[in-house]
Amino acid sequence: MAPLSIELIKRMAYAGLETPLAPQLDVEAYYASILLETEDFKEGVQAFKEERQTVCPG
């Protein structure tokens, strides 16, 4: 299975073909709130602060 971020991007892209912009923006905000809680995101922020490469399990 693809990483969570890729899966959510695909869902939004396909839904965007049939859904008006306003509801899609709500979905985008919801998905962003999910991704901001992942360990990969936290690792990315920490790596940026420490000026090093990320080590993300996916």
C-alpha positions in Angstrom: 0.0 0.0 0.0 1.2 3.5 -0.8 2.2 5.8 2.0 -0.8 7.6 3.7 0.0 11.0 2.1 0.0 9.5 -1.5 -3.2 7.6 -0.8 -5.0 10.8 0.4 -3.7 12.8 -2.5 -5.1 10.2 -4.9 -8.4 10.3 -3.2 -8.6 14.1 -3.4 -7.6 14.1 -7.1 -10.3 11.6 -8.1 -12.9 13.2 -5.9 -12.0 16.6 -7.3 -13.2 15.6 -10.7 -16.7 15.3 -9.5 -16.9 17.6 -6.5 -17.1 21.4 -6.3 -14.2 23.4 -4.9 -15.6 24.4 -1.5 -16.3 20.9 -0.2 -12.9 19.8 -1.5 -11.2 22.5 0.5 -12.9 21.1 3.6 -11.7 17.6 2.8 -8.2 18.9 2.2 -8.2 20.6 5.6 -9.4 17.3 7.2 -6.7 15.3 5.5 -4.0 17.8 6.4 -5.0 17.5 10.1 -4.6 13.7 9.8 -1.1 14.0 8.2 0.1 16.6 10.7 -0.3 13.9 13.4 1.9 11.2 11.7 5.3 10.1 12.9 6.7 10.9 9.4 5.6 14.6 9.8 7.1 14.8 13.2 10.3 13.3 12.0 10.4 15.7 9.1 10.1 18.7 11.4 12.7 17.4 13.8 15.1 16.6 10.9 14.6 20.1 9.5 15.4 21.7 12.9 18.5 19.5 13.3 19.5 20.2 9.6 19.8 16.5 8.8 18.2 14.0 6.4 14.9 12.4 7.4 14.5 8.8 8.4 10.8 8.0 7.6 9.5 4.5 8.0 6.6 5.4 5.7 
